[in-house]
Amino acid sequence: MKSIKNIARAALVTGTVVAALTVVGLEFHGGGGLTVDKAALEKTSAQQLAQDIAHLPTVKCDGGLKGEVGATQKCEVGAGDGVWLPYTATVTAVEGSNVTFHIKEDDHPSSVPGGSN
């Protein structure tokens, strides 16, 4: 069975947490506060999950990630053969305009993008 563990190049912190990722240089947008936009969340996640940085996996997130500790966003990474592995990105720290988040594999893979919702 495929899992995020099998496609991640990073060492696992625990059985299901892949890595702590930091996105830097974010800005406050209007009254909405600090946010990791969807594209930055997907790109940062894909880079961390890649076995080969020249061949990034396809990552799809439901939206951006609010820059406050405890905020979450649902995402999926393509594992090939039509299998999508759902995971959750959770903010663990915010320092200035730097947001650090962990990604953790969810329980059930999906056969279509967006199918784990």
C-alpha positions in Angstrom: 0.0 0.0 0.0 1.3 3.4 -0.9 1.8 6.0 1.8 3.3 9.5 2.2 6.1 7.7 4.0 7.0 5.9 0.8 7.1 9.0 -1.4 8.8 11.4 1.1 12.5 12.0 0.9 12.6 13.4 4.4 13.2 11.4 7.5 10.0 10.9 9.5 9.7 12.7 12.8 7.1 10.2 14.0 5.2 7.4 12.3 3.1 9.8 10.3 4.5 13.4 10.5 6.7 13.9 7.5 8.5 17.2 8.3 8.4 20.7 9.7 8.3 23.1 6.8 8.8 26.9 7.0 7.5 29.4 4.5 9.2 32.7 4.8 8.6 36.3 3.7 4.8 36.1 3.8 2.8 39.3 3.9 -0.3 40.5 5.7 -3.2 40.8 3.3 -5.8 43.3 4.1 -7.9 42.4 7.2 -7.3 38.7 6.7 -4.0 38.5 8.4 -1.0 36.4 7.5 -1.7 33.5 5.1 0.4 30.9 3.2 -1.4 31.1 -0.1 -2.5 27.9 -1.8 0.2 27.9 -4.4 3.0 28.4 -1.8 1.5 25.6 0.4 1.4 23.2 -2.5 4.9 24.1 -3.8 6.5 23.8 -0.4 4.8 20.5 0.4 5.7 19.1 -3.0 9.4 20.0 -2.6 9.5 18.3 0.8 7.7 15.2 -0.4 9.8 14.8 -3.6 12.1 11.8 -3.8 13.8 13.6 -6.7 13.6 17.4 -6.6 13.7 17.4 -10.4 10.4 15.5 -10.4 8.0 17.1 -8.0 4.8 15.1 -7.1 1.4 16.7 -7.8 0.0 18.3 -4.7 -3.5 19.8 -4.4 -4.7 21.7 -1.3 -8.2 22.9 -0.6 -7.0 26.5 -0.1 -4.4 28.5 1.7 -3.1 28.1 5.3 -3.9 30.8 7.9 -0.8 32.0 9.6 -1.8 31.2 13.2 -0.7 28.3 15.4 -3.1 25.4 15.1 -4.6 26.4 11.8 -5.1 23.5 9.4 -5.5 22.8 5.7 -6.4 19.6 3.9 -4.2 18.6 1.0 -3.5 15.5 -1.2 -0.4 14.2 -3.0 -0.5 12.1 -6.1 1.1 8.8 -5.5 0.7 7.4 -9.1 -1.7 4.9 -10.5 -4.6 7.2 -9.7 -4.0 7.1 -6.0 -4.2 10.3 -4.0 -2.9 10.4 -0.4 -4.6 12.9 1.9 -2.7 14.8 4.5 -3.3 17.7 6.8 -0.9 20.7 7.1 -1.0 22.2 10.6 0.7 25.5 11.6 3.1 24.9 14.5 4.8 28.3 14.8 4.6 31.8 13.5 7.5 34.3 13.9 7.1 37.6 12.1 6.3 36.7 8.5 7.6 33.1 8.8 5.1 30.3 9.2 6.2 26.8 10.1 3.8 23.9 9.5 3.9 20.1 9.8 2.3 17.7 7.4 0.6 14.5 8.6 -0.8 11.7 6.5 -4.6 11.2 6.9 -6.1 7.8 7.3 -7.7 7.0 3.9 -6.2 7.3 0.4 -8.5 8.4 -2.4 -8.6 7.4 -6.1 -9.5 10.9 -7.3 -8.2 14.4 -6.5 -10.5 15.9 -3.9 -12.0 12.6 -3.1 -10.9 12.4 0.6 -13.2 15.2 1.7 
